[in-house]
Amino acid sequence: MLLNYITAFLLMIFGLYIMIFKKNLMKIVIGMTLFDSGINLLLISIGFRAGGTAPIFISDLKEGAFFVDPVPQALTLTSIVIGACVTALALSLVIKVKQHYGTIDADKVRRLNG
């Protein structure tokens, strides 16, 4: 279980590092995706309970059984859909920047007038 938390924080740190220090717009989009994946893994890891059952199986309920919290799973599913949409939008913006400016280097785009 500790491995999930370590992996989630490493993904978030790597994603944040790429977004801050890389100048290529494609790498920045990849960093955004890594950061989003780290957050999703963290949310799922928080909601996990070893031996827990799904809350929809009430007929199979044994005495002393406990449920897995469905809220982090629902939040993660929503986050995955939103992350896919944001990634698609960011990639389309990178394509338009490449068509308009002829480069995807963030520093060169900032220096151009037009």
C-alpha distance (Angstrom), angle and dihedral (degrees) to the residues before:
residue distance angle dihedral
M1 . . .
L2 3.77 . .
L3 3.81 88.5 .
N4 3.82 89.7 62.5
Y5 3.80 91.8 55.3
I6 3.80 93.0 45.8
T7 3.81 91.4 48.9
A8 3.81 91.9 47.2
F9 3.80 92.6 51.7
L10 3.82 91.8 45.2
L11 3.80 90.7 52.0
M12 3.79 90.6 49.5
I13 3.82 92.7 47.1
F14 3.82 93.1 48.0
G15 3.80 91.5 46.2
L16 3.79 92.2 49.1
Y17 3.82 91.3 46.9
I18 3.80 91.5 51.8
M19 3.81 92.9 47.3
I20 3.81 92.9 50.4
F21 3.81 104.2 38.7
K22 3.81 106.8 29.3
K23 3.79 120.3 85.3
N24 3.81 100.3 -164.3
L25 3.81 109.6 98.2
M26 3.83 92.7 -143.4
K27 3.79 90.2 55.1
I28 3.80 89.6 49.6
V29 3.81 89.5 54.6
I30 3.81 89.4 49.1
G31 3.81 89.0 50.9
M32 3.81 90.0 51.9
T33 3.79 89.7 52.2
L34 3.81 92.3 48.8
F35 3.80 91.2 50.1
D36 3.81 90.5 49.0
S37 3.81 91.4 49.3
G38 3.80 90.7 51.1
I39 3.79 91.4 52.7
N40 3.81 91.2 48.3
L41 3.80 91.6 50.8
L42 3.80 90.3 48.6
L43 3.82 92.3 51.3
I44 3.80 92.4 49.3
S45 3.80 91.6 46.5
I46 3.80 91.8 51.9
G47 3.81 91.8 52.7
F48 3.81 95.8 46.0
R49 3.79 120.4 108.0
A50 3.80 120.1 -179.1
G51 3.80 110.4 -121.9
G52 3.79 93.6 10.5
T53 3.79 121.7 140.5
A54 3.77 130.3 -139.8
P55 3.82 111.4 -92.3
I56 3.82 92.2 -127.2
F57 3.81 95.0 67.2
I58 3.79 99.1 78.9
S59 3.83 94.7 147.2
D60 3.82 91.3 60.6
L61 3.80 92.3 50.7
K62 3.80 113.7 135.5
E63 3.75 123.8 -163.8
G64 3.77 110.9 -86.8
A65 3.81 93.1 18.7
F66 3.77 119.1 137.8
F67 3.76 134.1 -158.8
V68 3.75 133.7 -119.7
D69 3.80 111.0 -117.9
P70 3.85 107.1 -106.4
V71 3.82 95.8 -164.0
P72 3.85 96.9 79.6
Q73 3.79 89.3 46.7
A74 3.81 91.5 52.7
L75 3.81 91.2 46.0
T76 3.80 90.8 49.8
L77 3.79 92.6 49.5
T78 3.80 89.5 51.4
S79 3.81 90.3 46.4
I80 3.81 91.6 52.2
V81 3.81 91.7 53.2
I82 3.80 92.6 46.4
G83 3.82 91.2 45.4
A84 3.81 91.5 52.8
C85 3.81 90.6 51.0
V86 3.81 92.9 47.3
T87 3.80 90.9 48.3
A88 3.81 91.7 50.1
L89 3.81 90.9 49.2
A90 3.82 92.3 47.1
L91 3.81 91.5 49.8
S92 3.79 91.3 49.7
L93 3.81 89.3 50.8
V94 3.81 89.8 50.6
I95 3.81 89.0 52.7
K96 3.81 91.3 50.6
V97 3.83 91.6 47.3
K98 3.81 89.4 51.3
Q99 3.82 91.1 49.6
H100 3.81 94.2 46.5
Y101 3.81 102.2 38.6
G102 3.81 101.9 22.0
T103 3.81 93.4 -128.3
I104 3.79 139.8 70.0
D105 3.79 95.5 -153.4
A106 3.81 106.7 118.3
D107 3.81 94.6 -147.5
K108 3.79 93.5 52.1
V109 3.81 91.7 47.4
R110 3.81 90.6 52.6
R111 3.82 91.6 51.9
L112 3.79 95.6 50.2
N113 3.79 119.8 94.1
G114 3.76 112.2 -143.4
